Amino acid sequence: MELTVGAILEGKVKSITNFGAFVTLPDNKTGMVHISEVANAYVSDIRQHLTEGQDVKVMVIGNENGKINLSIKRLEPKPQREGGRNNFRNSGGRREGGHYQNRESGAPRAQEAPVQAAAPKTADQIFEEKLKAFMTESDSKLSSIRAYSENRSRSRRRG
């Protein structure tokens, strides 16, 4: 069975490490759910979300060189952002006398609830975000380098 990116499968958590969980898939294949793909919220301890032997539904997000990358969070509904910034240009309103009004009717728009400030991120969360961004960028660059070297080696063989 060829596991294609985007496929949704049922699996069983085989083992858990600090960086992710290994999941047994159909046809006795094993894939890994990285800790960043477990939940939509920050996960500091994967064991609070998964246990060995637990049945899980996963999505294949990568399948290269025999390594199957899986995600649980991509099957969950995305959390709604609370509040958000008031962007006047995109608000569809104009300001008169200190109040926003609807462009079409000129009626005052309903007041939005005050936005609560997000809790400050911990040093670990900031580090995890930076590490994830670095790894994504690094993987992208490595893929480009591999593709370039494969093309060069093919052209050398021909000529």
VOPAGU-2260 file (C-alpha; in pm, 1 decimal, decimal comma):
REM VOPAGU-2260
SITE   aa  ch    i         X         Y         Z
SITE  MET   A    0       0,0       0,0       0,0
SITE  GLU   A    1     147,4     334,0    -107,3
SITE  LEU   A    2      92,1     605,0     153,5
SITE  THR   A    3      21,4     930,9     -24,8
SITE  VAL   A    4      39,1    1276,2     129,3
SITE  GLY   A    5    -306,2    1376,1     249,6
SITE  ALA   A    6    -420,4    1018,6     320,2
SITE  ILE   A    7    -611,0     977,5     647,4
SITE  LEU   A    8    -544,1     655,1     836,2
SITE  GLU   A    9    -617,0     481,8    1163,9
SITE  GLY   A   10    -313,8     378,2    1367,0
SITE  LYS   A   11    -198,4     279,9    1712,9
SITE  VAL   A   12      62,8     464,6    1917,9
SITE  LYS   A   13     358,8     226,9    1938,0
SITE  SER   A   14     602,5     436,4    2141,9
SITE  ILE   A   15     646,8     790,9    2268,0
SITE  THR   A   16     963,5    1000,9    2281,1
SITE  ASN   A   17    1025,4    1360,0    2389,7
SITE  PHE   A   18    1007,1    1477,8    2027,4
SITE  GLY   A   19     712,0    1274,5    1901,1
SITE  ALA   A   20     519,5     949,3    1883,7
SITE  PHE   A   21     568,0     649,7    1657,7
SITE  VAL   A   22     242,7     513,2    1518,1
SITE  THR   A   23     185,1     166,4    1370,4
SITE  LEU   A   24      -8,6     198,3    1044,5
SITE  PRO   A   25    -180,6     -57,3     818,9
SITE  ASP   A   26      49,2    -305,3     638,7
SITE  ASN   A   27     282,1    -303,8     942,4
SITE  LYS   A   28     432,0      32,2     849,9
SITE  THR   A   29     538,3     286,9    1109,6
SITE  GLY   A   30     516,9     665,4    1089,7
SITE  MET   A   31     601,7     945,4    1327,0
SITE  VAL   A   32     390,6    1230,4    1462,5
SITE  HIS   A   33     627,2    1512,9    1558,9
SITE  ILE   A   34     537,4    1687,6    1885,1
SITE  SER   A   35     447,8    2000,4    1684,1
SITE  GLU   A   36     183,6    1799,7    1491,4
SITE  VAL   A   37       1,1    1658,3    1796,1
SITE  ALA   A   38    -233,3    1946,8    1881,4
SITE  ASN   A   39    -322,7    2299,2    1768,3
SITE  ALA   A   40    -200,5    2433,6    2103,4
SITE  TYR   A   41     159,1    2432,1    2226,7
SITE  VAL   A   42     256,9    2085,2    2352,0
SITE  SER   A   43     533,1    2077,8    2611,6
SITE  ASP   A   44     478,5    1716,2    2719,7
SITE  ILE   A   45     346,5    1481,4    2452,1
SITE  ARG   A   46     247,6    1229,4    2717,6
SITE  GLN   A   47     -30,8    1464,9    2828,1
SITE  HIS   A   48    -191,5    1413,0    2484,5
SITE  LEU   A   49    -102,2    1056,0    2383,8
SITE  THR   A   50     -46,9     720,7    2550,4
SITE  GLU   A   51     112,0     402,6    2419,6
SITE  GLY   A   52    -147,9     168,5    2271,6
SITE  GLN   A   53    -392,0     453,0    2200,4
SITE  ASP   A   54    -580,6     437,0    1869,0
SITE  VAL   A   55    -536,3     758,5    1671,0
SITE  LYS   A   56    -651,9     903,4    1341,8
SITE  VAL   A   57    -360,8    1055,8    1148,2
SITE  MET   A   58    -294,0    1234,1     820,4
SITE  VAL   A   59      12,0    1157,2     609,1
SITE  ILE   A   60     199,7    1487,0     561,9
SITE  GLY   A   61     521,8    1347,9     419,1
SITE  ASN   A   62     659,0    1023,3     280,7
SITE  GLU   A   63    1022,1    1049,0     171,6
SITE  ASN   A   64    1309,5     802,5     190,7
SITE  GLY   A   65    1098,7     552,8     385,0
SITE  LYS   A   66    1016,3     808,8     655,3
SITE  ILE   A   67     643,4     862,9     699,6
SITE  ASN   A   68     554,0    1193,8     865,4
SITE  LEU   A   69     211,2    1212,0    1025,3
SITE  SER   A   70     -13,0    1475,9    1181,5
SITE  ILE   A   71    -298,2    1456,2    1427,8
SITE  LYS   A   72    -363,1    1830,7    1458,7
SITE  ARG   A   73    -439,9    1875,7    1088,5
SITE  LEU   A   74    -748,6    1660,3    1136,3
SITE  GLU   A   75    -876,1    1880,7    1418,8
SITE  PRO   A   76   -1076,2    2197,2    1352,6
SITE  LYS   A   77    -857,3    2506,4    1360,4
SITE  PRO   A   78    -909,5    2714,9    1675,0
SITE  GLN   A   79   -1078,9    3049,5    1629,0
SITE  ARG   A   80    -851,6    3342,1    1700,4
SITE  GLU   A   81    -973,4    3555,8    1982,1
SITE  GLY   A   82   -1023,7    3920,2    1903,7
SITE  GLY   A   83    -764,4    4010,4    1647,9
SITE  ARG   A   84    -655,0    4356,7    1550,5
SITE  ASN   A   85    -899,7    4615,7    1428,8
SITE  ASN   A   86    -784,2    4689,8    1074,8
SITE  PHE   A   87    -975,4    4997,5     957,1
SITE  ARG   A   88    -888,2    4947,7     588,8
SITE  ASN   A   89   -1045,6    4603,8     588,7
SITE  SER   A   90   -1330,2    4686,7     825,8
SITE  GLY   A   91   -1569,2    4813,5     559,0
SITE  GLY   A   92   -1643,3    5122,5     764,6
SITE  ARG   A   93   -1553,8    5485,4     790,2
SITE  ARG   A   94   -1499,9    5684,1    1103,1
SITE  GLU   A   95   -1715,2    5982,6    1179,8
SITE  GLY   A   96   -1732,4    6152,8    1515,6
SITE  GLY   A   97   -1525,1    5882,1    1679,4
SITE  HIS   A   98   -1762,1    5598,3    1577,1
SITE  TYR   A   99   -1731,3    5346,7    1297,6
SITE  GLN   A  100   -2024,6    5345,8    1060,6
SITE  ASN   A  101   -2139,1    5103,6     797,2
SITE  ARG   A  102   -2052,5    5232,6     447,4
SITE  GLU   A  103   -2383,8    5132,9     291,3
SITE  SER   A  104   -2636,6    5246,7     551,0
SITE  GLY   A  105   -2435,8    5496,6     754,4
SITE  ALA   A  106   -2566,0    5325,9    1070,7
SITE  PRO   A  107   -2324,7    5280,0    1360,8
SITE  ARG   A  108   -2163,7    4937,2    1370,2
SITE  ALA   A  109   -2197,2    4715,5    1673,9
SITE  GLN   A  110   -1918,7    4759,4    1926,1
SITE  GLU   A  111   -1669,2    4475,5    1937,3
SITE  ALA   A  112   -1566,0    4319,0    2265,5
SITE  PRO   A  113   -1235,0    4448,4    2400,6
SITE  VAL   A  114    -937,8    4238,5    2293,8
SITE  GLN   A  115    -756,6    4058,1    2573,5
SITE  ALA   A  116    -381,3    4054,3    2550,5
SITE  ALA   A  117    -237,0    3709,0    2483,0
SITE  ALA   A  118     -34,4    3552,5    2759,8
SITE  PRO   A  119     335,9    3614,7    2706,3
SITE  LYS   A  120     519,0    3321,7    2551,4
SITE  THR   A  121     767,4    3128,5    2756,8
SITE  ALA   A  122    1129,0    3097,9    2651,0
SITE  ASP   A  123    1062,5    2734,2    2558,9
SITE  GLN   A  124     771,1    2830,9    2331,8
SITE  ILE   A  125     977,4    3099,0    2159,0
SITE  PHE   A  126    1264,8    2855,0    2111,8
SITE  GLU   A  127    1030,4    2586,0    1972,6
SITE  GLU   A  128     882,5    2833,5    1723,0
SITE  LYS   A  129    1227,0    2948,1    1609,7
SITE  LEU   A  130    1348,5    2588,6    1583,4
SITE  LYS   A  131    1043,6    2487,2    1380,3
SITE  ALA   A  132    1092,2    2783,1    1142,8
SITE  PHE   A  133    1461,7    2699,8    1106,4
SITE  MET   A  134    1389,5    2331,9    1036,5
SITE  THR   A  135    1125,5    2418,3     775,8
SITE  GLU   A  136    1360,7    2659,6     599,4
SITE  SER   A  137    1647,4    2411,3     623,2
SITE  ASP   A  138    1437,9    2127,8     474,7
SITE  SER   A  139    1333,3    2353,8     190,3
SITE  LYS   A  140    1693,2    2451,3     112,4
SITE  LEU   A  141    1811,8    2089,6     132,3
SITE  SER   A  142    1537,8    1981,7    -108,8
SITE  SER   A  143    1648,3    2248,1    -355,9
SITE  ILE   A  144    2012,0    2142,8    -325,7
SITE  ARG   A  145    1923,3    1774,4    -375,2
SITE  ALA   A  146    1714,0    1849,8    -683,5
SITE  TYR   A  147    1993,2    2065,0    -827,8
SITE  SER   A  148    2259,8    1797,3    -769,5
SITE  GLU   A  149    2037,5    1523,8    -916,8
SITE  ASN   A  150    1986,5    1731,3   -1231,3
SITE  ARG   A  151    2361,4    1794,6   -1259,9
SITE  SER   A  152    2450,7    1427,9   -1218,2
SITE  ARG   A  153    2191,4    1329,0   -1482,6
SITE  SER   A  154    2330,0    1579,3   -1732,0
SITE  ARG   A  155    2685,9    1455,8   -1671,2
SITE  ARG   A  156    2580,7    1095,4   -1741,5
SITE  ARG   A  157    2422,0    1193,9   -2072,7
SITE  GLY   A  158    2711,7    1398,0   -2199,3
